[in-house]
Amino acid sequence: MSLALSPALRDALGHWLERLAALDGAAANTLKAYRTDVTGFLAFQAEHGGDSIGPARLARITQSDMRAWMAHERGRGTASRSLARSLSAVKSFTRWLAERDGFDPTAILAARAPKFQRKLPRPLTESAARDVIDQVGSYAREDWVAARDIAVVTLLYGCGLRISEALSLTGTDHPLPETLRIRGKGDKERVVPVLPAARKAVQRYVDLCPMAIAEEPHKALFRGARGGPLNPRLIAGAMEKTRAGLGLPASATPHAMRHSFATHLLAAGGDLRAIQQLLGHASLSTTQAYTAVDSARLMEIYEEAHPRA
């Protein structure tokens, strides 16, 4: 697709992505998605216009061109959520380029994203979350592996960590302090409290682990059977067996434990801003999804308990 772009436009795209990484701390996966979204859009416009596309051609894109691109994406089966994300990336790049080169980007920026139903987080109930922690180690063949899986899942639920964040801990983080400094998405750092139950679970894992965690502090805290960093698929597999054993839905994944942390904290009266900081959300609107979950749960209880005529 890059052959359809002029060298000047390829350079501009590269500079924009570098800026997002340097100034906004955008994660590598985010940058990869933005590159794919923007190059796909530009390649379509090149084919649609019958020539290669550069900054000058981008400045001449019309609302009709935008509608044609969105119809093309719809025809390929692109979901509304994905198309909205692509349009957001295109607008961001165009806005930056327009400010740099001094052209009017109105036709692109005025394009309206398709409406879509935002997916709500699907947490477990408090009792189900406790059952998962109690049972997740029961499918392991070795005691240290069972202790490891319990420790990881306890960190997801007890601290609200992403699986990647839990598995990025190293031996230098042991023994776990009362608070952890976590570097999350976009290389943003946050401080999270560590519950005694999480510290105890990690300590038990370290005591049973056949690898010398304390003697190799710069290596991963959580290890696989051969001593390398633990593959997140192994935790996903342990969760899959656990949810099958407990009769839980397919949504009971490792990430659901993080959702459960936030939802249960909110239900207990937690402040939304504080929960945002604990989760490492860049925007409060992301955290606000948990208020919708809480409200939905209240309505379920109401529907079940309210007497019907």
N, C-alpha and C positions, 0 to 999 in steps of 0.2 A: 504493500500500500504506500510505503514511503516514497516510491518512484513517482507517484502522482503529485507529490509536494515539491515545491521549489526549494532549493537550498536555503534561501532566506527564511522560509516558513519552518523548515525543519530546525534551523538554528534557533528561531524564536521559541518553538515548542520546547527545545532543550533548555533554553535559558529560563523559561517559565517554570519548568519542573524543578530546575536547580534552585530557583527562588523559593518554591514551596517547601523544598527540603531544608534549605538553610534558614529561612525566616519563620516559616510556619511549623517546622518540625514534622512535616508530613511523613508518614510511614512508607516503607518501600512498597508494600502491597497497594497502598493508596495511590502512589505515584504511577505504578504499573497500570492500575485501572484507569487513571486519568489519561495516560498516554494512549491506551487502547481506545478509550471513548473519543478522544479528540482526533486521533488519526483516522478512525473509522468515519467520523463526520466529514473530515476534510477530503478523504478519498471519495466519499459519495459525491460531494460537491464538485470535485474534479471531473468525475464521470458524468454527473448530471449536466455540467456545463460544457463538456466535450473538450476540455483542455486541462493542463496542469494548473495547480492552484498555488498562489502566493499571497502575500499580505494585501496587495492591491485588489486581487480577485475576491479575497475574503471581505474586503470593505464594500464590495458591490452586491453581496448576498442579500436577497430580498425575502420578504415574508413568505412568498410563494416557494422559494427555495427551501425555506425551513419546513414548510408543510410537506413538501415532497420528501425531505429526509425522514421526517417523523412517520409518514405513511410507509416509506420503504422499511423502516425499522419494525413497524407494526406488522408489515407483510412477512417479515422474517421470523415473526413470533416473539419479538422482544416484549417482555412484560412491562406493564406501566411503571413499576418501581425502577426497573433497570433503565428504561428510557428517560425517566425523570433524573436519574443519576447522571446519565450521559449528557443530557441537556445542561445540567448544572455545571459539569466540567467544561463543556463548550462555552458557556456563558462566562465562566471564570477566566478562561484563556483569552477569549475575545475582549473582555473588559480590560484585561492587562495589556493586550497588544494595542487596543485602541488608544489607551492612555499613553503608551510609548510612541506610537506612530501618528497619532492625531487624526483618527478618522471616526466617523459616526457609526457606532455599533447597534443603533436602535433596533434594526430589523431582527437581529439575533437575540438581543436582550429582551425584546418584547414577546418572544415566543413563549407560549404558556405550556407548562409541564402538564402531562396527563394526570388526572386524579387517580389516586389509588388508596386502598384501605391499608393503613399502617398496621403491621403485625405487632400485636401486643406480646410482651414477654410472657412465657408460660412457666411460672414457678411451680414448685411442689408445695404441698401443704407442709406445715411445720412437722407433723408426725411422720410424713413420708420422707422428708429430708433427714430426720433422725434415723429412720429405718434404713435409708441408703447408707449412711455412715456406719451403722451397726452391721450391715450385711455385705458391704462392698469387698471386704477382705476375705469373705468365706469361700470364694471361688479360686483363690490362689493356691498353688501347690506347695509353696514354701512360706514359712511364717514371716520372713523378712519382706517378701513381696506383698503379703497381706497387710503388714504394717505400713508399707510404702503407699499402697493404694488408699488406705484409710487416711494417712497423713495428707496426701494430696487433696482428696475430696473434702477433708475437714478444712483445709486452707481455702478452698473455693467457697465453701459455705460460711465458714467462720470469719473470713476476712474479705470476701467479695472479690477474690482475685480471678483474673482470666487464667485459663489453663496455661497459656504461654508465659504468664507472669509467675505462676507457681513453679513451673519447670525451669525458669531462668534463675532461680535461687541457686547459690553456690555454697560450698562448705564454709565460706566466710560469714554466711548468715546464721550459722549454727554455733551455739544454741540460739534459738530465736529470741530476740529481745521483746520488750513489751510493745514496741512499735517497729514497723518495717518501712524502709524507703523503697518504694516500688517504681520502676521506670516502665510506663505503659505505652499506649499508642501515641504516635507522634513524638516519642522520646520525652514525654511529659512525666515529671516526677511527682509522686504524692506520698503521704505518710498514712499508714493504716495501722490501727491497733491490732495486736495479736492476742486472742483469747487464750487463757490457760489451757483449755482443751486442745487447741491447735499446737501449742508448745509441747504439751505432753505427748500428743500423737507423733510429732516429728521426732521427739527424743526417743520414743520407743522404736521408731523405724531406724534411727541411727544406731541404737544399741544392738539391733538385730542384723543390720546390714553387714554382709561379709566383706564389703569394700571399706577401706580405711578413709572414711569421710574426713576425719579430723586431720589426717596426715596429707590430704590433698585438697586444701581449702579452696583453691581456685577452680576446681572441677565442679561439675553439676552436683547439687545436693541430692537430687533424686536420680537414681541410676537404673539402667536396664540390667538384664541378667549377665551381660558380658562386661559390665562396668562403665559403659558409655552413658551419655545423657539419656534419660527416659524418653521414649517416643510417646507423644500424646495419644497415639492410637491405642496404646495399651490401657490407658485410663478410660478411653472411650469404650473399649471392649469390656472392661470390668464393669462399667456402668450399664452396658447393654445386658450383660448377664444378670446384674442386680435388678434392673427394672423388670426383666422377664420373670425373675423369681418372686418379685413383690407384686407383680401384676400392674406395673405403672405404665403410662403411655410412652410412645416413642419420643416424646418431647423431653423425657427425663434424661437429659444428656449432662456431661460435665458443666456446660455453660448454664444449664438450668439451675445448678447449685448457686451460681453467682446471682441469677435472677431471684432466687429464693431468698438469699441474703438481703437484697435490697427491699423486696416486697415485705418480708417479715419485719425488717427494721422500720419500715414506714408504718406498718400496721401497729407497731408498738409505740408509735408517737414520734418517730425519728424526724428530724428537720430535713426538708427536701434539699436544701443547699448543702447540708452536711453529708447527706447521702451522695450527692453529686460529687463532692470532693473525695469521698471514700472510694467511689467507683472509678474516678478518673475520667468522668464525662466532660468533654469540652463545652458542651451546651446543656443548659438546664432543661431544654425541651426534650432531650433524650431521657433524662431522669424522670421527667414528668409522665412518661409512659407508665411508670409504676403506680401513679395515682389512678390511672384508668383501670389497671389490673385490680387495685384495691376496691374501687367502686364496683367493678364487674362482679367481684367476689361477694360484696355486700348484697348486690341484687340477686345473686344466686341463692344466698341464705334467705333473703326475703321471700323469694318465689317458693322455696321449699317449705318455709315455716308459716307463711301467711295463709289463713283459712280462706278457702274459696267457697263462694255461695253455691 
